[in-house]
Amino acid sequence: MQRYFKLLSIFCLGLLMVACAGTSAPSKQEMIIGVWSGDMAGQSIVLEYTATEVIAESFGVSFPYEWVDGDSIRLDAMGQVVVSTVEFPTPDQMVQRSPQGVQTLRRVQP
C-alpha cells in the first residue's frame, strides 16, 4: 500500500512539473496591451495600447504601431517614425528606449 502511494505521489509530482514547464510567460505583444501612464516632456500622459495603435485620448490622437521583431516597435506619429525597444522589468512597468530617449510607463489598473 505504501508503495502505491509513493508511486502515485511521484506520478502527481511529475504531472505538476510538466504542467508548470508548459506554462509560458505572456509575450511582449500581449503585455503591452492596456492603459499606461507616464511623463512626456514634463507632462503627465495616459496612453492606451491596443494590438495595433497607441491612443492618447486626452489629446484626441492615436498612432499606429507595429512590432518590428520580438523586442521593438515602430510607431508612426503623424509622419515621424520612431523605433523603440520595449522592456518589461515587471508586468506593471514598461520601458521604451529609442534614439529620442527613455520613457518609463506604469500600467493603470482598471
C-alpha positions in Angstrom: 0.0 0.0 0.0 2.8 2.4 0.9 4.5 1.6 -2.5 1.2 2.5 -4.2 1.1 5.9 -2.5 4.7 6.6 -3.2 4.2 5.8 -7.0 1.1 7.9 -7.0 3.0 10.8 -5.4 5.8 10.6 -7.9 3.3 10.5 -10.8 1.5 13.6 -9.5 4.7 15.5 -8.9 5.8 14.6 -12.5 2.4 15.9 -13.8 2.8 19.1 -11.9 6.3 19.7 -13.2 5.2 19.1 -16.8 2.3 21.5 -16.3 4.5 24.2 -14.9 7.1 23.8 -17.6 4.4 24.1 -20.3 3.2 27.4 -18.9 5.0 30.2 -20.6 5.1 33.9 -19.7 3.0 36.2 -21.8 4.8 37.7 -24.8 5.7 41.4 -25.0 2.9 41.7 -27.7 0.4 40.6 -25.1 1.9 42.5 -22.2 1.9 45.9 -24.0 -1.9 45.9 -24.4 -3.6 48.1 -21.8 -3.6 51.5 -20.3 -0.3 53.1 -19.3 0.7 56.4 -17.6 3.9 58.3 -17.6 5.5 61.7 -18.2 6.4 63.1 -21.6 8.3 66.4 -21.7 7.3 67.1 -18.1 3.6 66.5 -18.7 1.6 63.5 -17.4 0.1 61.4 -20.1 -2.1 58.3 -20.3 -1.7 56.0 -23.3 -3.8 53.1 -24.3 -2.1 50.4 -26.3 -4.2 48.1 -28.4 -2.7 45.4 -30.7 -2.1 48.0 -33.5 -2.3 51.5 -32.1 -1.5 53.9 -29.3 -4.3 56.2 -28.2 -3.7 59.4 -26.3 -7.3 60.1 -25.5 -6.6 63.4 -23.6 -5.0 64.8 -26.8 -7.6 63.2 -29.1 -5.0 61.4 -31.2 -3.9 57.9 -32.0 -0.9 56.5 -33.8 -0.4 53.1 -35.5 2.4 50.9 -34.4 3.8 47.5 -35.4 6.2 45.0 -34.0 9.5 45.1 -35.9 10.7 42.0 -34.0 10.1 40.4 -30.6 11.6 43.4 -28.8 11.0 46.5 -30.9 8.0 48.5 -32.1 7.8 51.1 -34.9 5.5 54.0 -34.1 4.3 56.4 -36.8 3.4 59.6 -35.1 2.0 61.9 -37.8 4.8 61.0 -40.2 7.5 60.8 -37.7 8.6 57.2 -37.4 10.2 56.1 -34.1 11.6 52.6 -33.4 11.7 51.8 -29.7 13.0 48.8 -27.8 10.3 47.6 -25.4 11.2 46.1 -22.0 9.0 45.0 -19.1 11.1 45.0 -15.8 7.8 44.0 -14.2 4.3 43.2 -15.6 3.2 46.7 -14.5 6.2 48.7 -15.7 7.2 49.3 -19.4 10.4 50.9 -20.5 10.8 52.1 -24.1 14.2 53.1 -25.4 14.7 55.0 -28.6 17.2 57.4 -30.1 14.9 60.1 -28.7 15.4 58.9 -25.1 14.0 56.5 -22.5 10.3 56.5 -21.4 9.1 54.6 -18.4 5.4 53.9 -18.1 3.3 52.3 -15.4 0.2 50.2 -16.0 -3.0 51.8 -15.0 -5.1 49.3 -13.0 -8.8 49.1 -14.1 
